[in-house]
Amino acid sequence: SEEGETATVNSTDDVVFLFVKHSGTSDGSTSTTATLNIHLSGGTATGSASGDIILKPGECFFARLGHTRIDAINGDSSAGTVQAQVFAICDDGGI
């Protein structure tokens, strides 16, 4: 967005760069051993599906992506709540 404007996100926007970091906590201070599972093609992020990205506490994942719609990216934890940092560069309306 232009400086000073608020960006809006639509399900048809493409994510062209994604960074995710598992904080190792469930709330910013309580440690967790749960994994953070990410799936980039619309499937459920179970941690056991083909193509799942699995982050252990303290790990991160980043990638330049091609034609990956924002509504196709799913995440879930193996148990309970996981706090994560997520940064994305999106292309408005798709590539």
C-alpha positions as CSV (number, residue, x, y, z in Angstrom):
1,S,0.0,0.0,0.0
2,E,1.0,3.6,-0.3
3,E,2.7,5.1,2.7
4,G,0.1,6.0,5.4
5,E,-2.6,3.7,3.9
6,T,-4.0,0.6,5.5
7,A,-3.5,-2.5,3.3
8,T,-6.4,-4.9,2.8
9,V,-6.0,-8.6,2.1
10,N,-8.2,-10.6,-0.3
11,S,-8.3,-14.4,-0.7
12,T,-7.1,-13.9,-4.3
13,D,-3.9,-12.1,-3.3
14,D,-0.7,-14.0,-4.0
15,V,2.0,-14.4,-1.4
16,V,5.3,-13.9,-3.1
17,F,7.5,-14.1,0.0
18,L,6.8,-15.8,3.3
19,F,8.7,-15.9,6.6
20,V,7.4,-17.8,9.6
21,K,9.2,-18.2,13.0
22,H,8.0,-20.6,15.7
23,S,8.6,-18.6,19.0
24,G,8.9,-21.7,21.1
25,T,6.1,-20.4,23.3
26,S,2.3,-20.7,23.5
27,D,1.8,-17.1,24.7
28,G,5.1,-15.3,24.6
29,S,6.4,-16.7,27.9
30,T,5.2,-20.3,28.4
31,S,7.4,-22.8,26.7
32,T,5.9,-25.4,24.3
33,T,7.3,-28.4,22.5
34,A,4.5,-28.5,20.0
35,T,5.4,-28.2,16.3
36,L,4.0,-25.6,14.0
37,N,2.8,-27.2,10.7
38,I,2.4,-25.2,7.5
39,H,0.7,-26.3,4.3
40,L,1.0,-24.2,1.1
41,S,-1.5,-25.8,-1.3
42,G,-4.9,-25.6,0.4
43,G,-4.7,-28.8,2.4
44,T,-4.9,-29.2,6.2
45,A,-1.5,-28.7,7.9
46,T,-1.3,-31.9,9.9
47,G,2.4,-32.4,10.0
48,S,2.1,-35.7,8.3
49,A,0.7,-34.8,4.9
50,S,2.9,-34.7,1.8
51,G,4.4,-31.2,1.4
52,D,3.8,-30.1,5.0
53,I,6.5,-27.8,6.5
54,I,7.2,-28.7,10.1
55,L,8.8,-26.2,12.5
56,K,10.1,-27.1,15.9
57,P,10.4,-24.5,18.6
58,G,12.8,-21.7,17.6
59,E,13.0,-22.8,14.0
60,C,12.0,-20.6,11.0
61,F,10.9,-21.1,7.4
62,F,11.2,-18.6,4.5
63,A,10.7,-18.8,0.8
64,R,10.0,-16.9,-2.4
65,L,6.7,-18.4,-3.6
66,G,5.2,-18.5,-7.1
67,H,1.4,-18.3,-7.6
68,T,0.5,-19.2,-4.0
69,R,-2.8,-17.7,-3.1
70,I,-3.1,-16.4,0.5
71,D,-6.2,-18.6,1.1
72,A,-4.2,-21.7,0.2
73,I,-1.7,-21.3,3.1
74,N,-2.8,-23.1,6.3
75,G,-1.2,-23.6,9.6
76,D,-1.8,-25.6,12.8
77,S,0.0,-26.8,15.8
78,S,0.6,-30.4,16.8
79,A,-0.8,-29.6,20.3
80,G,-2.4,-26.5,21.9
81,T,-1.4,-23.0,20.9
82,V,1.8,-21.9,19.3
83,Q,2.8,-18.2,19.0
84,A,4.6,-17.4,15.7
85,Q,5.8,-14.4,13.8
86,V,4.6,-14.3,10.3
87,F,5.8,-11.8,7.6
88,A,4.5,-11.9,4.1
89,I,4.9,-9.9,0.9
90,C,1.7,-10.1,-1.1
91,D,0.8,-9.1,-4.7
92,D,-2.6,-7.4,-4.7
93,G,-5.0,-9.4,-6.8
94,G,-2.7,-12.2,-7.9
95,I,0.3,-12.3,-10.2
